[in-house]
Amino acid sequence: MHRIAVIAVPPVTAFDLAIPELVFSVVEVDGAPAYDVVVCTAEPGVLATTGSVRVVVDHGLDALRDADTVIVTGSGRRDDFAPEVLDALRQAAGAGRRVASICTGAFALASAGVLDGRPATTYWPYSEEFTRRFPRVDVRAGVLYTDDGDVFTSAGVAAGLDLCLYLVRLDHGATVANHVARLAVVAPVRHGGQRQYIESPAPPERGTGLAETRAWALERLGDELTLKDLAAHANTSVRNLTRRFRAETGLSPLQWLLQQRVDRARELLESTTLPVERVARLSGLGSAESLRQHFGRKVGVSPTAYRSGFAHAVTPPST
């Protein structure tokens, strides 16, 4: 079982602290829990939060000794961290353990020197401060999360969910991660390069913006969807559709559609024995050659190499 140690730094951001257990505690593989999550802190006991509640943390930083992944969550503190916390983070990173931060937890990682020379992000209102204080960090101010192999950072609030789901996806594949996302009632995938926030959001013509159109498109990925098709469903012009799509997702409609098709192909490659040609057709990528090109560009390996990493293929669907 993969052990995850979550470091609470008071005053704790309660939402951030809850995210890792919310996501990882529901992951099962072959009917067994895949993760063991323990929350720890420098001085166990009752901890202040950034709100009106208090939390009780029973474990000290010795919980990090057996951890495979160490996550430091957001807090109201961006400097003057306990030396024990910084030492623990340095030791974890030095030992090759996976290290991650949620929201302002990146300030702790940076203060420990873990982010030197690496890409990183944090909650956007603090990006300028983060950049000024840590010039050796490659700050990616606008993105949701960063992946530098064994060190990960995320932006604020819901971006912590995105990062944790991404880690599940790395560990167990798209099928498991998407199931966890459904349990959490969140979007299965918001990619790290997506923007954190919208400076000038367009007012939706209907109460749900373009969410209905995106859901409609997800059910038809195997069809030849065009910009005109999407615009017609949204009851708007192609120009307005494109503007609103970028505002809501950070991507153009066709970029978003391509990403969803690659993700669909990943799921099919993981969970079925369908031929690559059939996977390409069902995911809307057309031909096996088109699948190989787009898959290699987005995922970094060929469809065949990706599939070889998953031994739990099941009976192909009839669709």
N, C-alpha and C positions, 0 to 999 in steps of 0.2 A: 504494500500500500504506500502510495506517495504521501509523504508527510509535509504539510504546509504550516509554517510558523508565521503568524501575523503579529507584527509589532505595533502596539498601541502607544502613541506618544501623547500625553495629556497637554492641553485640553483636547480630547479626542473628538473628531468629527464622527458622530455616531453612525451616520449613513455609510460612510466609507468603511468603518470598522465592520459593519454587518455584511458588506458585499461578498468577501471571500467565502464566508460560511454559507451564505445564501446560494452561491453558485456551486462551490466544490462539494458541499455536503450532500447534494442530490445526485451526484454523478455515480452511476453504477456501470460496471463492465462485467458481463457474464453473470449478472445477478448479485455481484458483491460490490461493496463500496470501493471506489477507486482512490479516495483521498481521506486522510486524517488531518483535520484542521485544528490547530491549537492557537489561542490568542495569548500573548505574553506581553510583559512590560518591564521596565527597569526596576520599578518598585511596586510589587503586587499589592492589590487592595482596591479601595474605592478610588476611581479616577474621575476627574472633572471632564466634562465635554464642552463643546462650543455652544451648547444649548442649556436647557434647564434641567436635564436629567443627569444622572451619574451612572457609571458602569462599574461592575466589579470584575477585576481580572485576577485570577488565582495564580497564574504561572509567571515565573521570572524568565530572564533571558537565557537561562540554561536550556530552555525548550528548543533553542536554535541548534543545539548540538546534533540532534537527530533529524534535522529538517532537510528536505530535498529542495524546497522552495521557501524563500523568505520574502514576505511582503510587508512593507511599512506603509501604513495608511495615513490619510490626511489628518491634520490637526490645526489648532490655532497658533501653533508654534512654527516659525520659519528660521529660527536661529537659536543659539544657546542650548543645543541638544545635550542630553546627558552623555558624558563621555563613554559610559558603558554601551549605550545604543550605537554610537559611532564605531566603537571597537568591534561590536558584534557584527555590524554590517560589513566592515572591512574584512573580518575573518571569514564571513560567509562567502563574500565575493572571491576572496583569495583562495578559498577551498574549492572553488568551481561550482558552488551551488547557484541555482537560479535565483536571482534577486530582482524584485519588482517594487514599484511604488504606485500608490494611488493618490492623485491630486497633489497636495502640497507635501506629501511624503517624499517627493523628489528633492526637496530641500535637505532632508536628512541624508539621502544617498549622495547628493552633491557635497554636503559638508563632510562626509566621510571619505571623499575622494573617489568614490566608486564610479562616478559619471565622467571623470576626466577623459577627454578625447572621444567621448561617446555621444551619439544622438540622444536627446531627452526632451520631454515636454512636461508641463505642469498646468495647473489651472490658469486660464488665460489672463485674469486680472493681475496675476503676479509674474507674468512672463518677463516684463521689463526689469523688475527687481531681480529675478532669477538670472537673466542674461548679464546684468551688471555685476552681480556678486560672484558669478561663476564663469569667468571668461574662458576657462578651459573646456567647458561643456559645449557641445554642438546643439544649441537650443533650437528645437522645431516648435515654434510658438503656436502654430495654428492647428496642429494635428491632434487626433484623439488619443493615440498611443504610439509608442516606438518599440521596436524590436531590434536589439543588437546582439542576438545570439543567446547570451545568458543573462543579459540585463534588460529589463523592460520598465517603461514608465508610462503613466497615463495622465490625461487631463482630469478635470474635476467632475464630481458627481457621477452621472450615468456613464461617463467614459471608463470608470472603474469596472462597471459591469462588462463593457466591451472588452477590456483587457483580460478579465478573468475568463470570459467565454473564449477568447482567442487562445489562452493558455490551454484550456480544455481541448480546443480544436487541435493544437499542436500535439498534445499528448494522446488523444483518442480519436481524432478525425472529425469531419464535418457532421456525420450522422449523430454522434453522441452530443456534440456541442449544440446542434440545432434542437435536439430533444430537451436539453437543459434550458435553452432559450425559451422554448414553448412553456416549460414549467414555470419559468420566471416571468412569462408574458412580456418578453422584450424581443426586439428585432434580432434574428439569428446572427447577422453579420453587419457590423459597421466597421469598415476597414480603417486601419490606423491613419491613412492619409486623408481621411475625410475631415472637413473643417470642424473646429470645436463649436463655433457659434456663427450666427447670421447677423451681419451688421444692419442690413436693411431688408428684413423679410417682407415678401410680397403678401398682402392680405389674401387669404384663400377665397376663391369664388364660392366654395362650399365649405361646410364646417370642418371637414377633415383634410383640407389642402389636397395634395395629390396622393394621399395614402391609398385611397380607393383605386386609383389608376395603377399604382404600383402593385397592389394586391391582385388586381385583374391581370396585369402583365405576368406576374409570377405563376399564375395558373396556365399561362399560354406560352411558356418559354420555347416550346418546340415549334411554335408557329412563326411565320415570317412577319414579325411585327415591324412596322415602320413608324417614323415620327408622326405621320398623318393618322395612323391607327391610335397611337397614344393620345394625340391631341383631340381626336374625335371622342374618345372615351371620356376625356377630361372636360369636354365641351369648351374648348379654348383653341386659340391659334397655335401653330407650331412655334412661333416666336415666343409667345407668352409661356407655352409649355416649357420651352428650353430655359427661359429665365427663372421660372418658378422651380423647376427641377434642380437647377444649380443652387438656388437659395435654400431648398429643403434638404438636399443630399450632398452638396458640394461637387456633384458630377453632372455632366450632360446626360440627357436621356439615354443616348446610345452607349455611353461609357457605363452607366448604371446597368443597362440591360446586358452588356457583355460580361460584367462582373457577376451578375446573377446566373448567367448561363455557365460560366466557368465553375461557380460554386455548385450548381446543379450537377455538372459533370463530375465534380469531386465526390459528391454523395453517391452517384451511380457507380463510380469506380470503386468506392469503398465497400458498398453494400450489395452489389450484384456481380454476376459473372457475364453480363452483357458484353458482346463484342464492342470494340472501340468505335466502329462505324455506327452501331446502334446508339451508343452513348452520345456520340456527336449529334445524331439526329434528334434524340429525345431532349437534349439540352438546348437545341436551337442553334448549334454551331455548324450545322450542315454536313461537312465531310470530315473524315478522320484526319486529313491533312490540316484542315482549318482548326480542328480541336487541338492537334499537336502544337500548332503555332501559338494559338492564344493561351493554351494551358502552360506551355513552356515559358511564355512571357510573364504570365501572372503568378504561377506557382514555382517556377524555377526548375522543374523536372518534367520528363515526358509523362503522358498518361499511363503508359505501361509501367514505368519505374514507380510512379505514385501508387498504382494498384498493388504492386508487389509488397508494399509495406503493410498491407492489410490482409490478414488471413481469415477474416470473419465474413467473407462474401456469402451471400444467401441466394436463394432461388430467384432468377430474374423475374421482374414484374411483367404482367401480361400487356401493359400499355405500350 
